[in-house]
């Protein structure tokens, strides 16, 4: 299964940013036909609006993808320590091209289901448009809660049943965590 996901990223890496940002007429048509016209630019702005412009803690971006939506925001957070993780080396290489010159940002390959991070070490976790691709979503949720500090923020956008949903902040999803944790 992991190889299938890696191959899918390899195949789509050259068109990924164009489709998500709807840079050309073909991308706009694709989004209209297959994603009901949802504008990922609007979703990205909404998700990123939950991260304060003066954020100065530890932030985890998983999966970072190509950083097409986060490059400007992460680059501006000079007092933050940002870790960007992606399973796909192809996506990560593109993210590194965008973010690699910033000392406060590190891009590493990894699996959100097995984060190589200390418990309660992250102030904010951002997961934009990628949770649906994780192999084991329960492990991913578990790992995110493990590394998130008490009172930290989990800001995410999910695609349940191939439909986009509104963005959620940690406060909105805490009930889901309580239900998940009790099962």
C-alpha positions as CSV (number, residue, x, y, z in Angstrom):
1,X,0.0,0.0,0.0
2,X,2.8,2.4,0.9
3,X,4.3,1.9,-2.6
4,X,1.0,2.7,-4.2
5,X,0.8,6.0,-2.4
6,X,4.4,6.9,-3.2
7,X,3.8,6.1,-6.9
8,X,0.6,8.2,-6.9
9,X,2.6,11.2,-5.6
10,X,5.4,10.6,-8.1
11,X,2.8,10.6,-10.9
12,X,1.0,13.7,-9.8
13,X,3.9,15.8,-8.5
14,X,4.3,17.9,-11.7
15,X,0.6,18.9,-11.7
16,X,-0.2,19.0,-8.0
17,X,0.4,22.7,-7.4
18,X,-1.3,23.8,-10.6
19,X,-4.4,21.8,-9.8
20,X,-4.7,22.8,-6.1
21,X,-4.2,26.5,-6.9
22,X,-6.2,26.4,-10.1
23,X,-3.5,28.3,-12.0
24,X,-4.9,27.5,-15.4
25,X,-8.2,26.8,-17.2
26,X,-7.6,23.0,-17.2
27,X,-7.0,23.0,-13.4
28,X,-10.2,25.0,-12.8
29,X,-12.1,22.6,-15.0
30,X,-10.7,19.6,-13.2
31,X,-11.6,21.1,-9.8
32,X,-15.1,22.0,-11.0
33,X,-15.8,18.5,-12.4
34,X,-14.2,16.3,-9.7
35,X,-14.2,18.5,-6.6
36,X,-17.4,20.4,-6.9
37,X,-15.6,23.7,-7.5
38,X,-14.0,23.8,-4.1
39,X,-11.3,26.4,-4.0
40,X,-8.3,25.1,-2.0
41,X,-6.9,28.7,-1.9
42,X,-9.9,29.7,0.3
43,X,-9.5,26.7,2.5
44,X,-5.8,27.4,3.0
45,X,-6.5,31.0,3.9
46,X,-9.0,29.9,6.5
47,X,-6.8,27.2,8.0
48,X,-3.8,29.5,8.2
49,X,-5.9,32.3,9.7
50,X,-6.0,30.2,12.9
51,X,-2.2,30.5,13.3
52,X,-1.4,33.9,14.8
53,X,0.9,36.2,12.8
54,X,3.1,36.5,15.9
55,X,3.2,32.8,16.6
56,X,6.5,31.9,18.4
57,X,6.2,28.3,19.6
58,X,6.8,24.9,18.1
59,X,4.6,24.1,15.1
60,X,4.2,20.8,13.2
61,X,2.9,20.8,9.6
62,X,1.9,17.3,8.6
63,X,1.7,16.5,5.7
64,X,3.5,19.6,4.3
65,X,3.0,18.5,0.7
66,X,4.8,21.0,-1.6
67,X,4.3,23.9,0.8
68,X,2.4,25.7,-1.9
69,X,-0.1,27.1,0.6
70,X,2.1,27.5,3.6
71,X,5.3,29.0,2.2
72,X,4.5,32.6,2.9
73,X,3.0,32.1,6.3
74,X,5.7,29.8,7.6
75,X,8.5,32.0,6.2
76,X,7.0,35.0,8.1
77,X,7.0,33.3,11.5
78,X,10.6,34.1,12.3
79,X,10.3,33.4,16.0
80,X,8.6,30.0,15.5
81,X,10.3,26.6,15.2
82,X,8.5,24.8,12.4
83,X,8.8,21.1,11.5
84,X,7.3,20.1,8.2
85,X,6.9,16.4,7.6
86,X,5.7,14.5,4.6
87,X,5.8,10.8,3.7
88,X,6.5,11.5,0.0
89,X,10.1,12.5,-0.8
90,X,8.9,14.0,-4.1
91,X,6.5,16.4,-2.2
92,X,9.2,17.1,0.4
93,X,11.8,18.0,-2.2
94,X,9.4,20.7,-3.5
95,X,8.7,21.9,0.0
96,X,12.4,22.1,0.7
97,X,12.9,24.3,-2.4
98,X,10.3,26.7,-1.0
99,X,11.2,26.6,2.7
100,X,14.8,25.4,2.8
101,X,16.5,28.8,3.1
102,X,14.8,29.6,6.5
103,X,16.7,28.5,9.6
104,X,13.5,28.3,11.7
105,X,12.0,25.7,9.4
106,X,13.1,22.1,8.9
107,X,11.6,19.6,6.4
108,X,11.9,15.9,7.1
109,X,10.6,12.8,5.7
110,X,8.4,10.8,8.1
111,X,5.2,9.0,8.8
112,X,2.6,10.8,10.9
113,X,1.7,7.4,12.3
114,X,5.2,7.2,13.8
115,X,6.4,10.7,14.7
116,X,10.0,10.9,15.9
117,X,9.2,13.6,18.3
118,X,9.0,14.0,22.1
119,X,5.7,13.7,23.9
120,X,3.9,17.1,24.4
121,X,6.6,19.0,22.5
122,X,4.4,20.9,19.9
123,X,2.3,23.9,20.5
124,X,0.3,23.8,17.3
125,X,-0.2,21.0,14.7
126,X,-1.5,22.0,11.3
127,X,-2.8,19.4,8.9
128,X,-4.2,20.9,5.7
129,X,-5.7,18.8,2.9
130,X,-3.7,15.7,3.6
131,X,-5.2,13.6,6.4
132,X,-7.1,11.5,3.9
133,X,-3.8,10.2,2.5
134,X,-2.5,8.8,5.8
135,X,-2.3,5.0,5.8
136,X,-3.5,4.6,9.4
137,X,-5.6,7.5,10.4
138,X,-6.1,6.2,14.0
139,X,-2.3,6.0,14.5
140,X,-2.0,9.5,13.0
141,X,-4.5,10.9,15.4
142,X,-2.8,9.1,18.3
143,X,0.6,10.5,17.3
144,X,-0.7,14.0,16.9
145,X,-2.3,14.0,20.4
146,X,0.9,12.5,21.8
147,X,3.2,15.3,20.5
148,X,0.7,18.1,21.1
149,X,1.1,20.0,24.4
150,X,-1.8,20.2,26.8
151,X,-3.9,23.1,25.6
152,X,-2.2,23.1,22.3
153,X,-4.0,23.7,19.0
154,X,-4.8,21.1,16.3
155,X,-5.8,23.0,13.2
156,X,-7.0,20.8,10.3
157,X,-9.1,20.4,7.3
158,X,-10.5,16.9,6.5
159,X,-11.9,15.1,3.5
160,X,-14.4,12.5,4.8
161,X,-16.0,10.4,2.2
162,X,-14.2,12.4,-0.5
163,X,-16.0,15.6,0.4
164,X,-14.2,18.6,1.8
165,X,-15.5,19.9,5.1
166,X,-15.0,23.1,7.0
167,X,-11.8,23.7,8.8
168,X,-11.6,22.6,12.4
169,X,-9.6,24.1,15.2
170,X,-8.4,22.0,18.1
171,X,-11.3,23.3,20.2
172,X,-13.8,22.1,17.7
173,X,-12.3,18.7,17.4
174,X,-11.6,18.1,21.1
175,X,-15.0,16.3,21.4
176,X,-14.0,13.9,18.7
177,X,-10.7,13.2,20.5
178,X,-12.6,12.5,23.7
179,X,-14.8,10.0,22.0
180,X,-11.8,8.4,20.2
181,X,-9.8,8.3,23.4
182,X,-12.6,6.6,25.3
183,X,-13.0,3.8,22.8
